[in-house]
Amino acid sequence: MARRCELTGKGPMKGSIIWRSGKPKKQGGIGTHVTAITKRRFLPNLQRVKAQMPNGEVRYIRVCASALKKGLVVKAPKRNWKKEEAPKA
């Protein structure tokens, strides 16, 4: 399953980790130097949420946290049915 938000389409982004060595000039050193750059991925903060779709269907969707904060998701109503009572003998 793709790591993609079903509402906003937000997916993984590319970036890099920059390794530096040396002491900064502000701290009395001769400055920092980049020694290595490695690639990495920034993944979206996906949450599995039980939501009500526009056609009234209730199902689980994978949505990013920013979409939840914006209020793009309509949460499914809580089920409040009770167990049936056994007949008294």
Buried (B, 14 or more C-beta within 10 A) or exposed (E): EEEBBBBBEBBEEEEEEEEEEEEEEEEEEEEBEEEEEEEEEEEBEBBEBEBBEEEEEEEEBBBBBBBBEEEBBEEBEEEEEEEEEEEEE
